[in-house]
């Protein structure tokens, strides 16, 4: 599995803001028609990383000469954008891409899981209104409510979405066969059943005197 090649230039743009921890005034961002993008290492997302195997160490992923591949595992690329429409609440969208290292629960070997998704949110004036919206809306596909009365810690939101995106019981589509260790007996070709051999002896004609 790999990240979309068509988004490579987008990931490069995100990496121009690598390592930042944006605090976003969502209402102002929407009013200005702007967006906020960036990149962060998976290992730095502690709530996510504590339940995962060790993620690849990201030494340099800024896109400069000599830097590592733009599409390496262990990096999260993200962008927050929004829009305002008359008669409707403001909405924002969070786009994230990442290659996360997991442990296959079938063969217990490492596996890479590609996250490529965009989550939608509806803006509310405060946390109280956002919680009320959750209780009133029973549509599981409805956009999540987002309180915008305080600056938004964008990395926290990115981490929340990654936790939701990672499968609870990850499995390879097809696990690699186990490698036989030294000293283990090698299985021969399937042998004919001894009962079948015995049956054959019973049916043979007797020896003539």
N, C-alpha and C positions, 0 to 999 in steps of 0.2 A: 504494500500500500504506500502511496506517496501523496504529497501535497499537489494541488492543481498547478500545473505549469503556467496557466493563464493568469494566476495571481502572483507570480514571481515578482513583478515590478511593485505590486502592492506591499509585499513582505519587505522588499528593499526600502520602501518609503517608511514603513513602520520602524525599521531598524535605525533610522536616522534619529529616533528618540529612545534609543535603547537605555534601559536601566532607570528611566524616570518613574516617579510615582505620582501621577497626575491627580490633583484634587480639582474636580470639575464643577463649575457653576452651570448646571445643566440648562436652566432657563436662559441664561445669558448666551450659552453656546448655541442654543436653538435660535434665539433672536438674531444672532450674528450670522447664522447660516454656516457655522463652522463645524469641524469634527476634530476629534483628538485620537491620535494613533500612537503606537509604541510597541516595544518588544521587551520581554523579561524572561529570565531563566526559570524553568520549571522548578529547579531545586530551591529557589528562593520563596516559593509559595508553600509555606510551612504546613498549613492545614491540609493541603492536597498531598504534599510529599510524604507526610508522616505515615500514610497508609499505602505507599507505593514502594517498589524497590528503588535502589539508587538510580537517579537520573544522570544522563551523560553530563560531564562537566563542560560548561560553556566558557571557553577562554576568551574568545574574541569573535563576535558575530555582528560587527558594525558594517560590514560590506566594504571595508577598506582593502587596499592591496595587501595580499597575504592573509586576509581573514579567512575564517572557516566558511564552508559552504552555507549559503543562505538558507538552505532547506534542511539543516542538521536537526537531529533529535535533541530534545532538551530545551527548546525555545518556544515561547508563546508569542504569537503576533496578534495584535488586537486593534480595533478601531471602534470608537463610539461616535455615532452621528444621530441627527434628529430632524424633526420637521414639525411645523405648526400649521394647523388648518382651522379655518373659521368654523365655530360651532362644535369643535371636537377638542379633546384634551391633547396636549402635546405628546408626541411619541418619540422614542429613541430606539436605536438598533445597535447591538453590540456584535461585531463580527470577530470571531477568534479562529485561529488555526494553530495547530501544534502537533508534534509527534511525541506521544507519551509512551514510555517504557513500562510495560506491565508484566505480570507473571501469569502465564497460562495455567488455569486451574485443572487442566486435564493432564498435561505432561510436565508441569512445573518448570518449564523453561521460559526465558525472556521472550516477549513478543512486543511488537510495536503497534500502537493504536493511533490512527490518524483522527484528529478532531478538526472538523471543518464545518462550522455552523454559524448562523446568525440568529440571535435571540431578540425578540421585540418586547418593549416595555411601554406602559402607559404612565404618564406623569401625574402625580397627585401633590397637592400643596404641602402635605405633611404625613407623618407616619400613621396618624390616627385615620385619616381618609384612605390611605393605602391599605391598612388592615381591614377597614370596613368593606373595601372593594373586593378583597379576597373572600370575605364571608358571603357577599351578595352574589358573586359570580361562580357558578358551578361548572363552567365550561373548561375542561382541562387544556384545551387548545388556545384559550384566550391569552393575550399578552400579559405578562406579569406586571403588577403595580410597582411604581418606583416613586418614593418620596424625594422631592427636590427642594426642600426648604433649607437644606444644608449642603455644603460642597460634597460632592460624591467622590469617595476613594475608589478610583477606577480599577486599581489592581485587586481590591477586595471583590468587586463585581466580576472581574475576569476569573478570579479563583473560584467564586461560587459557581459560575457557569461551567468551568472545567470539572468540578466535583460532580455536577449533574451529568456531564457528558461521558465521563469514564464509566464503563460497564462494571457492575458490581461483581460479576463472575466472568472475567475475561477468558476467552478460549480461542486458540487458533482455529481457523476454518479446517485446516488439515495439519495435524501435529507431525513433526518429523519423526521417523522411526528411531527407537532407542539405539544408541551405539553400544555394541557388545564389548564388554570390558574383558581384559586379559584374564585367562583362567576359566572363563565360563565355557561349558560344553557347547560345541557347535551342533545344531540340530541337523540330522541327516535328512535325506529325502524321505518323504512319507513312506513308511513300510506297509507292506500288505498285512492285513489282519491275520493273526495265527489261526483264527477260527475259519477264515476263508481257505487257508492252506489245508487245514485238516479236512474240510469238506471236499476239497479236490482229491485227496488221497482216497476217500471213501468211494468216490465214483470211478476210480481207475479199475480196468478189468483185472481179474486175478491172474497170477502167473501160472502158466500151463506146466504140468508135470511131464 
